[in-house]
Amino acid sequence: MIPAVPNKPNRPINTDLGSHRIVWEYEHVVRWPFFKVLREFSTLREFYPEISKFHEAYKVRDNTWAIYTDSFSGTGDPWMFVINGPKKALVVDTGYGIGDLRGLAEKLTGKKDILCCVTHHHLDHAYGNFQFDQVYCHEDEVEDLKATMRPDIWDFMLDPETDKPLYTEGWTRDDIVEFKEYEILPLKSNEMIDLGDGYLVEIIPLRGHCKGMSGYLDHQTGCIFTGDLISAEPVEMLRDDLYQICQRMDEISGVFHGHGMFDQTPVTLQYHYNAAKAICDNPENADEKSVITLPDGTKQKYYKKYVLQATNIKYNPDKVTYEQTGRVNPYKK
């Protein structure tokens, strides 16, 4: 096997965004050209630096925008989404909480009442929640989301001595949203959020990457916003959740993941299911195998199963089943 290329800055994508990455993940062979063309040449791009110099908006449906921001933690650049419903708007995921996402959403939707939901609690998806009084999430994600409700959550992104950014330049503490506690509104699997006049957005369980990892399916446009499907514990739960949504392919017009290319064909969910099922059928038949050191110093197996034309599912072969992880099978009658 040819050794991996050492980590180095990706080839430049030239925009007037206010942030500039210092630390990069590996340049994805498909993701990079998509972003290059989209961010440098697409007429879909809307940029309002007077509101937020850290966000770019791309109109993907008549009433829906994908919102880009650089990663501020050295990992993948995340997407957020704004749906402009008849009476209310909905923000799906809030990113890092650097820059005025809410102000941008108000600009795009005409200052309607704005609701907020998150796919999961991770820093690149939920640290902007503090701009909202209430935030929806899956009921299984409530405790982990609650644990992020602290004013020190951004400290690791700044040098403890100089207070300068460690991963992405162009921002300071002054650009972080004001910390305030918010109310978490738990949703059961397949519960609806109503944006007025019967405009419904359904929470779709996609558990594995986090306990309550979920997507959101817009019943009017057919867009599904899936968050992160890149890891699973237990993999059996992700497999079973994916199986359920794959039975509803005819309701989906486009798949919008939390990272990478957007508006993918619905069959990508089938590809994710196939990979998850293959792991469950034979956990040792991985495409990549390694051992990682956890923060507490312990070693853990770290396997990857490739997803056709997409990414990979990362997993621990010792935590594939419901029984191994102590999770209850929600589909067992």
Sequence and secondary structure as in RCSB ss.txt:
>XXXX:A:sequence
MIPAVPNKPNRPINTDLGSHRIVWEYEHVVRWPFFKVLREFSTLREFYPEISKFHEAYKVRDNTWAIYTDSFSGT
GDPWMFVINGPKKALVVDTGYGIGDLRGLAEKLTGKKDILCCVTHHHLDHAYGNFQFDQVYCHEDEVEDLKATMR
PDIWDFMLDPETDKPLYTEGWTRDDIVEFKEYEILPLKSNEMIDLGDGYLVEIIPLRGHCKGMSGYLDHQTGCIF
TGDLISAEPVEMLRDDLYQICQRMDEISGVFHGHGMFDQTPVTLQYHYNAAKAICDNPENADEKSVITLPDGTKQ
KYYKKYVLQATNIKYNPDKVTYEQTGRVNPYKK
>XXXX:A:secstr
                 S EESS     TTHHHHHHHHHHH TTEE  TTT TT EEEEEETTEEEEE   SSSS
  BEEEEEE SSEEEEE  TTSBS HHHHHHHHHTS EEEEE S   HHHHTTGGGSSEEEEEGGGHHHHHHT  
TTTTGGGB TTT  BSSEES  GGGB      EEEEE TT EEE STT EEEEEE TTSSTT EEEEETTT EEE
EE  SB SSHHHHHHHHHHHHTTGGG SEEEESBS  SB THHHHHHHHHHHHHHH TT  SEEEEEE TTS EE
EEEEEE TTS EEEE TTS SHHHHT   TT  
